[in-house]
Amino acid sequence: MGWRAGRRAALTAAGNNPPRPLQLTHAALLAASPLARRPALVGGLAAAGTAVFCGACYAVALAEDRSFGAPAPVGGALMIAAWAALAL
C-alpha cells in the first residue's frame, strides 16, 4: 500500500474527516480551557482526546495498517466530553 492508499485508510478510520482540520477546531477548545470552571479537566480531556484520535489516524496513515485506527472513537468520545465539560 502506498502513501495515497494509507491516507485513504486514515480518512476512512476517521469517518472521512481528516485529522488536521479537527486539530485546528479543537485548538479553540484548548485555548478556551482556562476560562472553564474546571480548566484542568477540560484541558486534560481535550489534550488526551486530540492525542488519541489524531494519533490513531496518523498511525493508520504511517503504518498502513487499519488496525491502528481502533482507538479513534475513544479519542472522539474524550473530545465530546471536553466540550461538554467546557459548556457546564
C-alpha positions as a Python dict, from the first residue, in 0.01 Angstrom:
ca = {
    (1, 'M'): (0, 0, 0),
    (2, 'G'): (140, 338, -97),
    (3, 'W'): (116, 679, 62),
    (4, 'R'): (-215, 763, -104),
    (5, 'A'): (-374, 436, -2),
    (6, 'G'): (-252, 490, 355),
    (7, 'R'): (-403, 838, 355),
    (8, 'R'): (-733, 698, 231),
    (9, 'A'): (-724, 440, 510),
    (10, 'A'): (-660, 714, 766),
    (11, 'L'): (-950, 919, 636),
    (12, 'T'): (-1177, 616, 645),
    (13, 'A'): (-1072, 538, 1002),
    (14, 'A'): (-1157, 896, 1095),
    (15, 'G'): (-1502, 878, 936),
    (16, 'N'): (-1382, 1061, 623),
    (17, 'N'): (-1277, 1360, 832),
    (18, 'P'): (-908, 1437, 806),
    (19, 'P'): (-745, 1484, 1146),
    (20, 'R'): (-573, 1817, 1072),
    (21, 'P'): (-889, 2034, 1049),
    (22, 'L'): (-1015, 1863, 1362),
    (23, 'Q'): (-695, 1960, 1539),
    (24, 'L'): (-747, 2322, 1437),
    (25, 'T'): (-1109, 2317, 1550),
    (26, 'H'): (-1025, 2168, 1886),
    (27, 'A'): (-736, 2408, 1935),
    (28, 'A'): (-1008, 2661, 2021),
    (29, 'L'): (-1119, 2425, 2297),
    (30, 'L'): (-769, 2413, 2439),
    (31, 'A'): (-742, 2791, 2413),
    (32, 'A'): (-1072, 2836, 2598),
    (33, 'S'): (-999, 2577, 2866),
    (34, 'P'): (-852, 2833, 3112),
    (35, 'L'): (-1192, 3006, 3108),
    (36, 'A'): (-1379, 2695, 3222),
    (37, 'R'): (-1485, 2625, 3577),
    (38, 'R'): (-1251, 2326, 3583),
    (39, 'P'): (-971, 2416, 3344),
    (40, 'A'): (-757, 2113, 3429),
    (41, 'L'): (-1043, 1876, 3348),
    (42, 'V'): (-1128, 2046, 3018),
    (43, 'G'): (-766, 2080, 2913),
    (44, 'G'): (-681, 1725, 3012),
    (45, 'L'): (-977, 1574, 2828),
    (46, 'A'): (-909, 1785, 2520),
    (47, 'A'): (-539, 1704, 2511),
    (48, 'A'): (-599, 1333, 2565),
    (49, 'G'): (-876, 1325, 2305),
    (50, 'T'): (-663, 1503, 2047),
    (51, 'A'): (-366, 1276, 2113),
    (52, 'V'): (-569, 955, 2096),
    (53, 'F'): (-788, 1046, 1798),
    (54, 'C'): (-528, 1213, 1579),
    (55, 'G'): (-258, 973, 1689),
    (56, 'A'): (-472, 680, 1574),
    (57, 'C'): (-542, 846, 1241),
    (58, 'Y'): (-177, 927, 1181),
    (59, 'A'): (-72, 576, 1289),
    (60, 'V'): (-306, 427, 1028),
    (61, 'A'): (-157, 650, 762),
    (62, 'L'): (204, 591, 857),
    (63, 'A'): (190, 219, 933),
    (64, 'E'): (-57, 148, 652),
    (65, 'D'): (-246, -81, 888),
    (66, 'R'): (-610, -4, 962),
    (67, 'S'): (-600, -191, 1291),
    (68, 'F'): (-425, 111, 1444),
    (69, 'G'): (-746, 312, 1394),
    (70, 'A'): (-934, 129, 1669),
    (71, 'P'): (-868, 391, 1942),
    (72, 'A'): (-1005, 677, 1730),
    (73, 'P'): (-1362, 653, 1870),
    (74, 'V'): (-1224, 671, 2225),
    (75, 'G'): (-1042, 992, 2134),
    (76, 'G'): (-1361, 1130, 1982),
    (77, 'A'): (-1553, 1050, 2299),
    (78, 'L'): (-1288, 1228, 2505),
    (79, 'M'): (-1323, 1534, 2283),
    (80, 'I'): (-1701, 1532, 2324),
    (81, 'A'): (-1655, 1506, 2700),
    (82, 'A'): (-1416, 1802, 2692),
    (83, 'W'): (-1665, 2018, 2502),
    (84, 'A'): (-1938, 1916, 2746),
    (85, 'A'): (-1716, 1998, 3044),
    (86, 'L'): (-1647, 2339, 2892),
    (87, 'A'): (-2017, 2405, 2845),
    (88, 'L'): (-2106, 2307, 3202),
}
